């Protein structure tokens, strides 16, 4: 009898221990799964998911979802799974720490088959040997030492910009600067790529090239790739002939134009990227060069123009900040008899801080270029699933209170002790980043230095020459934006560029 009792007690003890262990495992799994369940906004429809719930300004809608659901949300874009992240720490872990798995690009009919000629170039190609070579090439020809060769050209284009803006203000009383900012930014990247520039916003070649860039952005839009999101609509390709239009656009319009630009550049005696690539030992096929050069033109035009458009609109709304910027510029000019160059940026701490704060306060892109995930990744307990598309919600990310104090206030002083260039900050530690407009990790923009030099040159010249004041229409609206492709533009506005009396002619 004692043996039986002993046996039962042993079995009971073992059973109890097993039960406790199982309960612990179950609890751990449940709590882990609970955290890994990424919240899904409740406005999804059957089959189409959240496609019709994004509204006219998706970044605004998604920001509101983040306020309700937290730092990461899951959206069903038809048959595709998309994740949005608005927390810089979480985004850094996803895009940088796990960059090997998350640096891919989601499939896009136009971007893959037509624009990038099945994965060539730098913007939409997938990580691999070809992508690494192209990226290495771009980094080498966009390095600070290389960009110094274009300093005089960039300064001249900045001078042309202010001359145009002043002339139109004098003639018409006010000016919408966007088209002229597009000319400035396109001329800088075009001159760097091919060794020549366009004369004015009326130049037929300039108009044509801007139309090509805008048409390319339109083809890349969701409305032209519905079967990729809703496979049941694949018959629409045949009905609309959209893929034929995409193919003709690239083969009959883009490629011939870019090919001609490349041939002209090879014969030019001015420094240009086409010849620099060859000098640095990079040899690409004609198709690869076409894609790469159109990548650089498109990427180097819109972002800079939009950035400067926001800068002008914001500065018009903050005249006291303008006065501090102009005082700093005047002080440098009094001491040196000329305007500062980018390499002298350390002597312009307030102006640099204003430029950085403008890019944080009003980011130029809604989400950047989306990333795709190659295999499941677990980050902070969240499962980032294979084949998901991941975006960083720039607007709410730049208002993150753990990263920025008083994020809703325009406060340039926050960056006075952040003396690093944007390139160094974007490639450095998370806590040293000033903003996230240039992307993350392996996909960070390889031309940040040139972009920063462009913005600095134009910004300094505008406020050395002029004080920006509102037109009779009122202050530029900086509380709202409009989506154009991946960019967030200010609503159309006009300003007056009133000439300043500085006592010397800035150059």
N, C-alpha and C positions, 0 to 999 in steps of 0.2 A: 504494500500500500504506500509506504514511504517512497519507494522507487517511482511509483506512478505520479505521486504528488510532485516529486522532484522533477520528473520529466515534463509535467504540465507547466510547472513554474518556469522551467528553462524555455519551453516553447513560447510561453506568454511573454517572457522577457525579450526573446528574439523578435517576436511579433511586434511588441511595443517599440523596440528600437527601430525595426524596419518601418513601422508606421510613422514614427517621428521623422526618420530620414526622408521618406516619401513625401510627407507633408512639407518638409523644408524645401525639397526639390520642386514640389508643386508650387509653393509660395514664391520661390525665387523665379521660377519660370513665368508665373502669372504676372509678377511685378515687372519682370524684364519685358514681357510681351506688352504689358500695359504701356510702358514707356516707349516701346518701339512702334506702337500704333500711332503713326503720324496722323494728326488730325486732318479731316477732310471737310471743307466748307459744305454746308448743307444745301447749297443752291444748285446742285448737279441735277441734270435731266437724264432720263434713260437713254443709253447709247451715246448721245452727244456729250454727256458729262457737263463740264463747266464752260464749254465753248460759247454759249449764249449768255453766260453770267458775268463776263468780264467787263461789259460796258464799253463806253467810248474811250475811256482812259484806263486800260488794264492795270497800270502801275498803282493807280489810286484805289481801285477795287481790291487788289491783292494786299495793299498796305492795310486796308481796313480789316481784311481777313486775318492778317498777322496780329493786329491789335486784339482780335477776339480769340484766336486759336493758339498763338504762341510763335516761337522763332522759326518753326518749320511747318509747312503745310503741304498736303498732297492734293493735286488737282487732276481730274480726269479730262484730258483733252481728246475727246472721242475715244479711240482705241489706245491712245498713248497715256502714259503716266508721267506727270510733271511734278517736280518738287520745287518749292520756292523757299529760300532761306533769307532771313533779314537780320540775323545775329552775326556780327563779324567773327567772333570766336568760333562758332559752329561752322561758318563758311570757310574759314581758314583751315580747319581740320578736314573738311570735305575736299576742298579744291587744292590745298597745298600738301598737307600731311598724307592724304590719300590720292595725290595727283596722278600716280601711275594708273589708277583705276578710273579716275573721273575727268581726265583731260581729253576725252573724245568729243566728237561733234555729233549731234542728232542727225538722222537722215533727213534730207530735204531734196525733193525732186529737182528743183532748179539749181540749188547750190551744188549738188553732187554731180548730176549728169551733164549740166550745161555750163554753169558759171565756172566751176573748177575743173571741167573736163575729166570727170571721174576721180576727184580727189587730189588734184594738183594745187600748187600755190601754198599759202600759209594760213589763210583765214578759215577755210572749211575742210582742210585735209585732216586725215586721221594720224595720230602718233605712229611713227615708224621711221625707217631709214630715210625715205624721201622727205618727209616732213622735217626731220632733224636737219637734213642738209639745207633745205630752203630757209629754215629758221636761223641756222648758223650764218647763212649768207646775208640775210637781212640784218641780223645783229652786227655783223662785221661792217657793212656799209652804212649803218645808222649809228655807229659808235660815236661818242663825243668828239674824238679827234677827226673823224671823217666829216662830221657836221660843221666843224670849224671852217671847212672849205666853202661852205655856203653862207657864212655869216654876212658878208657884204650883200649878197642877193636877198637874204631875209630882211635885212635892214632897209634895203631899197624898196622892197615890196611893202613893208610897213609904212614907209614914207609915202608911197603911191596911195595906200589906203587912206591915210589921213587927209591927203590932198583932195581925193574924191569926196570924202565925207564932208569936208569943209565947204567945197564948191557947191555941193547940192544943198547944204544948209543955207548958204548965202543966196542961192538962186530960188529955192522953194520954201525956205523958212524952217524946214525940218527934214529929216531923212530917216527912212527905214534902212538900217545898216546891213541887214542880212545878206542881200545879194552881193554887196561889196565885200563883206567878210568871206563869202564863198569864193569870190575872185581872189582875194588875198591868200586864203588857205590853199586853193587849187593851184595858184601860181607858184607858191612855195614848193609844194610837193611835185608839181609838174616840172619846174625848173631843176629840182634836185634829181628827178628821174631821167629827164630827157635834155636838159640844158637850155630850155627856152620857156617863155611865158606868153600869156595872152595880154592884149592891149587894154581891153576894157570889158565891162559887162555886156557891151553890144557886139563884141567880137563873135562872129559866127561859130568859130571853133570852140570858144568858151561855152556858148549856149548849147551847142551840140553835145559837148562832153558832160555838162551838168545834166542834160536830158538823159544821156546814157546811164549816168550814175543813179538818177532817180528812177528810171525804168527798171534798172536792175534790182533796186530795193523793192519796187512794186512786185516784180516777178517772185521775189523771195518771200512775199507776204503769205499769210495763212490762207487767204481767200483764193490764191492760185495753186494751193497744194492740198485741197480738201481731201482727196482720196488717201493721202498719207495719214490723215487723222480719222477719216471715216471711210474705210475700205469699200463699203457698200455703194459709195458714190464714184467708184472707179470708172463707170461708164461715162462720166462727165468729161473726162479727158478726150474721149473720142468725139463727144458732141461739141465741145468748145474748141478743140484743136489747140489747147493751151501749150502742150509740149512742143508742137510744131512751131508755135510762135516763139517759145523760149529758144529753141534751136536756131531759128532764123535770126533772132536778135543777136545771139552770140556770134554765129558764123558769118553773118552778113553785115553787122554793124560794129560790134565791139572789136572782134579780132582784126578786121582790116584797119580800123583806126589805130589800135594799139601797135600793130605790126609796123605801120607807117611811122609812128612816133619812135619806135625802137630803131628803125633804120636811120632816121634823122639823127638820133642821139649818137649812134656809132660814128657818124661823120663829124660830129660837133667837136670843137676844140675847147668847149667849156666843161668843167667838171660835172659829171652826171653818174647816176647809179648804174645805168646800163653798162658803161665802160668800167666802172669800179668793180662790178661783179667779175668781169673778165680779168681785170688786173689782179684781183684777189684769188684767181684760179678756179672760179666757179663756172661750169659750163652746163647750161640748161638747153633743152630742146626749144624750138620755136613755140610750141604749145605751152610749155612750162613757163617761158618768159612772158607770154601773153597774159596768162592767169596771174602771175606774180605782180606784174606791173599794174594790172587793173586792181588787184588787191591793194597795192600801195596808194594808187590814186583815190580809190573810194574811201579807204580807211583814213587817208590823210586830209580829206576835204571836209566832210560833214562834221566830224567831232570838233575840229578847231573852230569852224565857223559858228557852231552852236555854242561852244564854250565862250567865245568872245561876245556873242549876242547876249548871253546871260550876264556876262561881266558888265557890259554897258548898261543893261536894264537895271541891274542891282545897284550899280554906282549912282545912277540917276536917282534912285530911291534913298540913297544914303549920302547926301551932300557933305556931311561932316567927315565921312571916310574919304571922299574925294579930296577934300582940303588937306588931309594928312598925307595922302599919296602925292599930291602936287607939291606940297612943301618938301617932301623927301626928294622928289625929282629935282626941284629947283636947287636944293642944297648941293646935290651931286654936280649939277651943271655949273654952279658958281665956283666949285672947287676944281672942276676938270675942264670946263669950257665945251662940254659935249654931253650927249646922252650916255647912260651906262650900257655896257654890253652884258650879255648873260653871264660871262665868266666873272663879272664884277657884282654878281647878285648879292654877295655877302654885305655889300654896302647899301643894299635896298631892302632891309628886313621887313619893313611894314608893307611895301608893295608886294613882296613875295607872299607875305601872310594873307593879304587881301585876295590875291589870285587863288591861293589854296582854299581859302574860306568860300570864295565864290563857287568853286568846284564841289565843295562839300555841301554848301547850302542849297545849290540847285544843280544836281548831277545832270550831265548831258545825255545820259542813256538810261532807259527804264530798267533794263536787266542785263546789259552787256550782251555778248554772244553766248547762247546757251551751251552748257556742257552736257555730255552723255556719259553714262556709267557702263563700263565694260563687264563688271561682275559685282555681285552683292558686296556691300561695304557696311560695316557696323560702326557708327560714330556716336558716341555718348548714349549708347543704348538704342539709337534709331537705326533701323535697317534701311539703307539706301539701295534700292533694288536694281539689279541688272537691267539695262536697257531704259532706265528712267532718264528723263531730261531734267537737269537741275539748273535753276536760275538764281541769281542773287538779286533781291529786290533793292535796287540802289537807293531809292528815295527814303524808305524806312530804315535802311542800314545806316545811312548818313545822319539819321536822327536817333541813333542808338545811344541811350543814356550811359551805358557802361563804357562807351568809347569817347563820347563827347559830353561835356557839361553844358547845360542850357542849350541843347541842340536846336531848338526852334528860334534862337536868337542869332542874328548875323554878327559874329564877334571875331574879327580878324586877329585880335590879340591872342587867341588860343594857340596860334601857330608861331608866335614870335620866337619861341625857343626851339622850334622844329626847323633847323637850318638845312637839313638834307634836301637834295633835289628830289623831285617826284619819282625819278627813276630809281634812286637809291632807296627811297621809302617803300616803293612798290615791291622791291626785291629784298626787303629787309624783314625785320621782326614785325609781327602784327601790331604791337603797341606803338611802333614808330610810323605806322602808315597815316597819311593825312587824309586820304580818300581812297575809293576803290574803283574809280571810273575806268582805269586802265586794266582791270581784270585781276586774275589770280594765277599764281604758280607757274606751271609750264606754259599756260596760255596767256600770260601777261603780255601786254602790247610790247613788241620789240622796238618800237620807234618812240618811246616815251620821251627820250632826250630831245629829239627834234620837235616834238609837239610842245614841250615846255619852252624851248627856245622861241618858237613861233608865237606862242601866247604872250610871253614876256615882252618880245619885241613890239608887238602891236599894242599891248596894254600900255607900255611906257610911252610910246609915241602919241597915242590918243590923249593921254592926260598931261603930257608935256605941252602939247599944243592947245588943248581945249578943256573947257569945263562942260560936262554933259548936263543939260537941263531938259525938263519935260517940254513937249510940244504943246500946242493949244488943245490937243486931244486929252491931255492929262498925263499922269505918271504911267510909265510902262507897268503892266500887270505882272508882278512876280509871284503872285499867290496861285496862279493857275498855269497849266502847260498844255501843249498839244503833242500828240504822238505822231512822228513822221518816221516810219520804219522802226529801227531800234532806238531812235533818238527822242529826247524830250526837249522840245523847243518852247521858248516863251511865245505867248500869243503875239501876233503882229503888232508892232508899235513903231512910233516915230519919236525921235529926240532932236534937240537942237545942240549942235556942237559950237559953243561960243568960244571964240579965240581968246586965249589968255595973253596978258601982257607980262612976259617974263624977262624982258630986257635983252634977250639974245635969241637967235634963231636956232632952235634945236635941230640936230641932224641925226 
